[in-house]
Each structure stands twice: as C-alpha cells, then as structure tokens.
Amino acid sequence: MTELLDILANPAFWIATLRTGTPLILGTLGVLMCERAGVLNLGIEGIMVAGAFTGWLAVYLGLPLWAGVGVAALTGAAFGLLHALLTVGLALSQHVSGLGITMLATALSYFGYRVSFPKVNTPPTITPFAEMAWLPVPILQNQTPLTLLALLLVPAIAYLLNRTPAGLSLRMVGENPRAAEGQGVSVAATRTAAIVAGSALMGVAGAFLTLSAFNAFFFNMVNGRGWICVALVVFASWRPGKALLGALLFAFFDALQLRLQQATGEAIVPYQLYLMLPYALSILALVLVARRAAYPQALMKPYRKGER
C-alpha cells in the first residue's frame, strides 16, 4: 500500500499517464468518427503503423515535425479513402476490408522501411517534439504539442457532432441513412468524409509514437493500441468526452503496472500479472458498460441509395 501511495503522489506518474494516453485519445476519436457514421474501421492498427512510419520518415528526410504530422494524417486519410471505397462504394464487408487494410498498411510500412534502410540494424533517430515548458500548467507542461492537440480535439469533435449541421448529418447516416437521404443528405459522401477524417486521426495517433513518445520507428511499436481504441469506443458509448476518460483510464493502469513491477519486483507477484492488469480491467469495464451501450443503429450496415 505504501508503494502504491508513493506512486500516486509522484507527478512523474501522472505525466506518464497522460503521455501514454495520448495516442489512445487520438485513435479512439478516429474510430468514433467512423462508427458514428455507421462504418466499423478495423484498419486502425495498420493505419497507426503507417502513420508512425511515414511521419517519422518524412522528418528523417528533412521535413519539419508538423509537416511529418501532416504526412502521417495524409497517409491515414489515403487508407481511409480505400476503406470507404470498399465499404461505402462497393458495400463490401467492413470487417474484411478493415482487417485487410491493417495487413496491407503494416506490410507496406515494413517494406518501405526495409527498402529505405536495407543494411541498418538500429533505426536512425530524429529530434522529436520538445516538451511545452512554456505552458504554466503542471503535468501538461511536460507533454508535447501533440498531447495538447489531442486534448483540444475532444471538445472540438464533441461540438462538431452535437452542435453543427455537418455533425447532425454524420449522426443521421449512422443511425438512419434512409431518413438522412430523405432530408437530402448524401449518405455516401458523409460516410466517406467521416472515414477519411477518422483515419487521418489514426495516422496522427501513430505519428505521436515516433515524433513525440520516441524518436525512431520500431517494428511492433503500435503493439495493439489500435484494437484498444476500438474497444474504448464501446466503453465511451460513442461520446468524445467518455472516450477521453476511457483512454486515460487505460493509460492510468498501464503506467501503474509498470511502476508496480519496479516497486515490488517478481518476488511478490509475477510480472505477467502486472502486464495483463490494464487489459483485464478494460475487459471488465467493457462487460459492465457494453450492455447499456447505445450502438449507432446503422453501424456495419451497408447502404445503397434508393434501396428498400
């Protein structure tokens, strides 16, 4: 108990929690955008890998850091456009398309890395984003601008979804696309825009890993974060504010298990139990929340204009 209180009282723990939660916030918002429009995007894991690689490679080749973020967003948007073509344009299975994009994006990233650095065993490094020491806010001043961007996107997307005509159209095509069409809303265009925008956020989530958390691209560095984002959207009931809470909650347990390992060692509890702690608690939270979750009514249902 003493070790636990010491961990919680240390500002470094909360700094690590927010840093760990940042890619989850960005990725979860991306999935949320897609699913509110009625499209499941299981390509997130691969899109994050591709965003991490292309953003890092762009900066390594000499572009500014923000340009690297833009390259990662464009990479995500391109894969999102492919997913929209397959699922909205051709009405193919959203599961199959998403998993295919994950495999394609991951394979292309690894191929691109090997082609770019054929004889390099240790990945080259870049200078990542610096901490915002100028910001007079504890915890946040130890983060990079991408964390601030992720936090600002939460109210921005909530406002977009709930207070703007574009957000109303997006929610309508995710709930009742036929009614949306009756109101003159283009279901295909709205869903495509939501998928492209959401996928761009997934690319930025990947870029955070190489341009902010680390300074190089490593294989397996995404490490299942994309799948966690898919689960967090259910936990959040498709609401941006709860998505932020879910991402930080998972990051809290992830940061906690690392420090508990260091504090107690394997003599008391095997480290594997610490590693599974955030995942086990996430599953428990999903079980408790998913039963009451209000799914978008048209989620994973293809729609063709004029069909009855």
N, C-alpha and C positions, 0 to 999 in steps of 0.2 A: 504493500500500500504506500509506503514511503517513497519507493521508486516511482510509482505512478504519479504521486503528487508533485514530485520534483520535475517529472517530465512535463506535466501540465502547466507548471509555473514558469517554465523556461520559454522566453519569447521565440527562441530558435525553433521550437516545436510548431508553433503557430505559423511561423514563416514557411516552414517546410510543408505544412498542411495546405496553405494557400498555393504554394508553388506546385505541389503535386496535383491539386485540384484544377489548375488552370486548363490543361488540355482536355480534361473531362467536361469542364463547363463549355468550352468551345464545341467539342464533339457532340455533346448532348443537345446543345442548341441547334446544331446542324441536323441531327436526326429528328428533333422536334419539328423543325420547319417542314421536312419532307413528310412526316407522318400526319401532321395537321392537314396537309393537302391530300392525304389518303394513300401515300406511297411509302412502303417499307424500303429502307435503303441499307441492306446488309453489306454494301460495298465499303462501308466506313473504315473497316480495318485496313483494307488495301489503300484506300484514298489517303488515310493518315500516313501510311508508309511512303506513298508517292509524294505527298506534301513535304514530309520531313526530308526526303532525298532531294527533290528539285529546289526547294528553298535553300537548303544548305549548299547545293552545287552552284546555284546562281551567285550566292555570296562568295563562295570559294573562287569563282571565276572573275570576281571583281565588282559585282553589283552591290549597292548599299543594302543594309539589313532590311529596310522596309520594302525595297524592291524584291528582296528574297521572299518576304511575306506575300507580296503581290504575285510572284511566280507560283508559290505554293497554292494560293487561292485560285489562280487560273488553272492550275493542274487539277485541283479538286473539281472546279466547275466543268472542265472538259470531261472528266469521268462521270460527273453528274448528268451532263448532256447525253452521254452514251446510255446511262441508265434510264433517262427519260425517253430516249428514242425506243428502247427495248420495251419498257413497261407502259408508257403512255401512248406512244405512237403505234407500236405493234401489239400492245396488250399481252405481252409475254409474262411468265411467272415472275413476280417480284423477288421471290426467294432465290430462284435460279440465277436471275440477272445479277442480283446483289452479290451472291457468292462468287459468280463468275468474274465480276469486276474486282472483287477482293483478290482473287488469284491472279488476274491479269495485271492489276496495278502493282502488286507485290513482285511478280516475276519481272515486269518491265523495270522496276526500280533496281532490283538486284542486277539485272542485265546491264542497265545503264551504269551502275557503279563499277561493275567488272570491266566494262568497255572503257570507262573513263580512267580507271586506276588498275590496269591489268597486273601490275607487279608490286602492288602496295599491300602489305600485310596489316599495317596500322593506318587507320583512316586519317587523312590530313585534317587539321583543325582550322577553325576560323575564330575571329573575335566576336563573341555573341553580344546580345543586348546587355547594356550595363544596368545596374540597379538604379531606381529612381530616388537617389539620395536627397534630391532637391525637394521631394514631396514631404510636407510636415505631418505625415500620418504614420504612426508606428505600424509595424508589420508590412504595410503597403509600400513603404519607402525601401524595403529590402527586396521588392519584386521588380520585374522588368516591365516595360510598357505593354507587352502583350498580355500580362495579367490585368492591367488596368483596362485594356481594350475588352477583355473577356467580361469583366465586371460591368462595364458600361453597356455591353451588348445585351445584357439580361433585361434591364428596363426598356431598352430601345426595341427589342423584339416583342416584349410584352405590349408596349404601346402600339407597335405595328399591327399585331394580331388583334388587339381589342379596341383600338381607337381609330383605325383608318379604314377607308373603303377597300384598299388592297388586302388588308388583313381579314376583313369580313369575307371577301371573295375567296381567299385562301381557305378559311374555315368552312365556308359553304361547300366547296368542291370536295373537302374531306368528310363532310357529313352527309350531304345530299347533292351529288353532282347534277342530277336531273333538274332539281329545283334551281340550282345555280345557272344551269343552261337556260332555263325558262326566264331567268332575270337578265339574260344577255351576257352572262359571264362565260368566257371561253375556258372550258374545263382543261383542255389540253395545254393551252398557253399558261394558265395559272399553275397547274401541276408542274409543268416543265420549269417555270421560273422558280418555284419553291425548291425543286430538286437541285437545280443548278446553284441557287444561293446557299442551300443547306450543305451541299457538297463542298462549296468553296470554304465554308466554315470548318468542315472536316479537314481540308487541306491545311488551313491555318493552324488547326489543333496539332497536326503532325509537325508543322514548321516550328511550333513552340519547343518541341523536344530538341531540335538541332540548333535553333537560333537563340534559345533562351536558357533552357534547362541544361543542355550540353553544348559542346562546341564542335561536334563531329557527327557523322552518320554511322550508326552501328546496325548490323543485322539484328532483327528481333527487338529493336528498341521500342516499338509501339506496344508489344507484349500484351496483347489482348485488351488494350484500353478502348478500342472501338466497340468490342462486344459489351464492355461495361457500360458504355454510353447508351447502347440500345436498351439495356436493362434499366438504366437510370431514367429513361423517358417514361417507362411504365410507372416507375416509382413516383415520378413527378406528375403523373396524370396529365401529361402534355401541357404543363404550365411552366413558363420560364423561371418564375421565382422558386418553385419547388425543384426545378432542375438544378438551380444553383445550390440549394440546400442538399440535395442528394449527392451532387459531385463533391461538395465539401465534406459531407459525412463519410463518404468512401475514402477520401483523401485523409481524413482525420484518423480513421482506423488503420490505413496503410502506413502513415507516419508513426502511429503509436506502436504498431507491431515491430517496426524496425528498432525503435528505441527500447522496447521491452526486451528484444533479443540481446541488445548490447548491455542492458542493465542487469538482466538475470542470468544470461548465458544458457547453455543447453543443460546445465546441471539440474535445473528445476523442471523446465518444460522444453520438449524437442522443438527446434526452430521451425519445423514444418507446421506445427500447430499455430505458431505466430503468423506464418505466411498465409495460412488459409483463413485467418481471422476476418479480414475485410470482406473476403468473398462469402464466407459463411454468414456474416451479418447482413450482407447485401441480399443474399438469397432469402434470409428470414424476413427482411424488410419487404421484399417483393411479394412473398407469400401473404404477408399481412395486408399489403396495400393493393395488390393486383385484383383482389376480389371486388374491391369497390371502385376500381379504375373505370372511368368513362371513356372507352375507346372511341376514336373517331369512327362514325358508323360506316363510312365507305373505305376504311383502311384495308388495303390489299385487294380491293375490288376494282378490276379494270372497268373502264367506261368508254363507250363509243358513242359519239354524237348521234342522237336520233333513235338509239336502240331502246326497246321496251323490255 
